[in-house]
Amino acid sequence: MLRCWLIVALLGCAAAVSGCGPSVWESGFESAGIAAPAREKEAPVLIRQVPWETLQRALTELEADVAASDVHPDDWPEDRKTAARAKLLRGLQVSVEASSVQVLGRSFFRTTDEVRPDDGELAEFARRIGATQVVWSSTHLGKTDKIVQEAVTEYRTGWWDDPFTRDRRRRRSGSYSESATTWVPMTVQADEFAFIAYYLRTLTP
């Protein structure tokens, strides 16, 4: 997939973020090489979802343009780069002039965990890299194996006896019960999803 690598090549040198970030969006982020100032904590970020098929059609067209070119995308003239960016923006359903929008990068990851783009993590990361808008999409990839930790509880019962009681006729004894819980790794089938998000910055006149 995926063709989203293509866009990074069109926009500049990609720099994958190393290490584990505070969110899946940061962990899967690839920069387009454009440095933008961070935005204020409460600055609004427009977050929209587009159909996976719509975005993939645009990426397929861009991939075909690159394959048909005898020149590396980094060496394309500026007007051709702008046209490629406009084609991407149409796939993102962003109806503004390509010259007024910077594509700062994108996030891509696959996961079996629940991901909610509206929980604040995506907007917070977008502000830190200077984005004013995020367009994301996802698709179901099918079932895959997932390792989960299952709790296994063991119950035990028995009798106790106090061997130090002097008077054997009054020896103390009784029954007991106890339990112990351990966590055991188990392989289960889970739904896997692919997520992709593009970070845009609208340039003010």
C-alpha positions as CSV (number, residue, x, y, z in Angstrom):
1,M,0.0,0.0,0.0
2,L,1.1,1.5,-0.2
3,R,0.9,4.2,-2.6
4,C,0.9,6.8,0.1
5,W,4.8,6.5,0.0
6,L,4.6,8.2,-3.3
7,I,3.3,11.5,-2.0
8,V,6.2,11.8,0.4
9,A,8.5,11.5,-2.6
10,L,6.6,14.2,-4.4
11,L,6.7,16.7,-1.6
12,G,10.3,16.3,-0.3
13,C,12.6,14.1,1.7
14,A,10.8,11.8,4.0
15,A,11.9,11.6,7.6
16,A,10.3,8.9,9.6
17,V,9.9,9.6,13.3
18,S,11.9,7.1,15.3
19,G,10.8,5.7,18.6
20,C,7.4,5.4,20.1
21,G,5.4,8.6,20.2
22,P,2.5,9.3,22.6
23,S,-0.1,8.3,19.9
24,V,-0.4,6.0,16.9
25,W,-0.6,9.1,14.7
26,E,2.9,10.3,15.8
27,S,4.4,6.8,15.7
28,G,3.3,6.4,12.1
29,F,4.2,9.9,11.0
30,E,6.4,10.6,8.0
31,S,7.3,14.2,7.4
32,A,7.3,15.8,3.9
33,G,10.3,17.9,5.0
34,I,8.4,21.1,5.5
35,A,9.1,22.8,8.9
36,A,6.0,24.6,10.2
37,P,5.7,26.4,13.5
38,A,3.6,24.7,16.2
39,R,0.2,26.1,16.9
40,E,-1.4,27.1,20.1
41,K,-2.9,24.4,22.4
42,E,-6.5,25.4,21.7
43,A,-6.1,26.4,18.1
44,P,-8.9,24.8,16.0
45,V,-8.0,21.8,13.7
46,L,-10.4,20.7,11.0
47,I,-10.6,16.9,11.0
48,R,-12.4,15.2,8.1
49,Q,-12.8,11.7,6.9
50,V,-12.8,10.7,3.2
51,P,-13.7,7.4,1.6
52,W,-10.7,5.0,1.3
53,E,-11.5,4.3,-2.4
54,T,-11.6,8.0,-3.3
55,L,-8.1,8.6,-1.8
56,Q,-6.7,5.5,-3.4
57,R,-7.9,6.5,-6.8
58,A,-5.9,9.7,-6.6
59,L,-2.8,7.9,-5.3
60,T,-3.1,5.4,-8.1
61,E,-3.1,8.2,-10.6
62,L,-0.1,9.9,-9.0
63,E,1.7,6.6,-9.0
64,A,1.1,6.2,-12.7
65,D,2.4,9.8,-13.3
66,V,5.6,8.9,-11.6
67,A,6.0,5.6,-13.4
68,A,5.5,7.4,-16.8
69,S,8.0,10.1,-16.0
70,D,11.7,9.9,-17.1
71,V,12.5,12.5,-14.4
72,H,12.6,11.8,-10.7
73,P,9.7,13.6,-8.9
74,D,12.2,15.6,-6.8
75,D,13.4,17.2,-10.1
76,W,10.0,18.0,-11.5
77,P,9.4,21.7,-12.3
78,E,7.4,23.6,-9.7
79,D,4.3,23.7,-11.8
80,R,4.3,19.9,-12.2
81,K,4.7,19.5,-8.4
82,T,1.8,21.8,-7.8
83,A,-0.3,19.8,-10.2
84,A,0.5,16.6,-8.4
85,R,-0.4,18.3,-5.1
86,A,-3.7,19.4,-6.6
87,K,-4.5,15.9,-7.6
88,L,-3.8,14.7,-4.1
89,L,-6.0,17.4,-2.6
90,R,-8.8,16.3,-4.9
91,G,-8.4,12.8,-3.5
92,L,-8.6,14.3,-0.1
93,Q,-11.7,16.2,-1.1
94,V,-10.1,19.5,-0.2
95,S,-11.4,22.2,-2.5
96,V,-8.8,25.0,-2.2
97,E,-6.0,26.1,-4.5
98,A,-3.0,23.8,-4.3
99,S,-0.7,26.8,-4.1
100,S,-2.4,27.9,-0.8
101,V,-1.9,24.6,1.0
102,Q,1.2,22.8,2.3
103,V,1.2,19.1,2.8
104,L,3.3,18.6,5.9
105,G,3.3,14.8,5.9
106,R,1.2,11.8,6.6
107,S,0.6,9.0,9.1
108,F,0.1,5.4,8.1
109,F,-0.4,2.4,10.4
110,R,-2.2,-0.9,10.7
111,T,-3.8,-1.9,14.0
112,T,-6.3,-4.2,15.7
113,D,-6.8,-1.7,18.5
114,E,-9.7,0.7,18.6
115,V,-8.7,4.1,17.1
116,R,-10.8,7.2,17.5
117,P,-9.7,10.2,15.4
118,D,-12.0,12.4,17.5
119,D,-10.5,11.6,20.9
120,G,-8.2,14.6,20.8
121,E,-4.9,12.8,20.2
122,L,-4.9,13.5,16.4
123,A,-5.8,17.2,16.8
124,E,-3.1,17.6,19.5
125,F,-0.4,16.1,17.3
126,A,-1.6,18.1,14.3
127,R,-1.1,21.3,16.3
128,R,2.4,20.4,17.3
129,I,3.5,20.0,13.7
130,G,1.7,23.1,12.6
131,A,-1.3,21.6,10.7
132,T,-4.6,23.4,10.3
133,Q,-6.4,20.5,8.9
134,V,-6.2,16.7,8.9
135,V,-7.9,14.4,6.4
136,W,-8.0,10.7,7.3
137,S,-9.3,7.5,5.9
138,S,-9.4,3.8,7.0
139,T,-10.3,0.4,5.6
140,H,-10.9,-3.0,7.0
141,L,-8.1,-5.4,6.1
142,G,-9.7,-8.6,7.4
143,K,-8.9,-10.9,10.3
144,T,-5.4,-11.4,11.7
145,D,-3.9,-13.1,14.7
146,K,-3.5,-11.0,17.9
147,I,-1.8,-11.8,21.1
148,V,-3.9,-10.9,24.2
149,Q,-3.3,-11.5,27.9
150,E,-6.0,-13.7,29.4
151,A,-6.6,-13.9,33.1
152,V,-6.5,-17.5,34.4
153,T,-7.6,-18.0,38.0
154,E,-6.8,-21.1,39.9
155,Y,-8.7,-22.1,43.0
156,R,-7.3,-24.3,45.8
157,T,-8.9,-25.7,49.0
158,G,-7.5,-27.8,51.8
159,W,-7.1,-28.4,55.5
160,W,-4.7,-26.9,57.9
161,D,-3.6,-28.3,61.2
162,D,-1.6,-26.6,64.1
163,P,1.1,-29.2,65.1
164,F,2.2,-27.1,68.0
165,T,-1.0,-27.4,70.1
166,R,0.1,-29.0,73.4
167,D,-3.3,-30.6,74.0
168,R,-3.8,-33.1,71.2
169,R,-7.5,-33.3,72.1
170,R,-7.8,-29.5,71.5
171,R,-5.6,-29.4,68.4
172,R,-6.7,-26.6,66.1
173,S,-7.5,-27.4,62.5
174,G,-9.8,-26.1,59.8
175,S,-10.4,-25.8,56.1
176,Y,-9.1,-23.0,53.8
177,S,-9.7,-21.8,50.2
178,E,-7.5,-19.5,48.2
179,S,-7.1,-18.3,44.6
180,A,-4.3,-17.1,42.4
181,T,-4.6,-15.2,39.1
182,T,-2.0,-15.3,36.4
183,W,-2.0,-13.7,32.9
184,V,-1.4,-16.0,30.0
185,P,-0.7,-14.9,26.4
186,M,-3.4,-16.2,24.0
187,T,-3.7,-15.9,20.3
188,V,-7.1,-14.7,19.0
189,Q,-8.6,-13.6,15.7
190,A,-9.2,-9.8,15.5
191,D,-10.3,-7.3,12.9
192,E,-7.3,-5.3,11.4
193,F,-7.7,-1.8,10.0
194,A,-5.4,0.4,8.0
195,F,-5.4,4.2,8.8
196,I,-3.9,7.0,6.8
197,A,-4.0,10.7,7.6
198,Y,-2.6,13.7,5.7
199,Y,-1.7,16.9,7.6
200,L,-2.3,20.1,5.8
201,R,-1.5,23.7,6.5
202,T,-3.5,26.5,4.9
203,L,-1.3,29.5,4.0
204,T,-2.8,32.8,4.9
205,P,-2.4,35.7,2.4
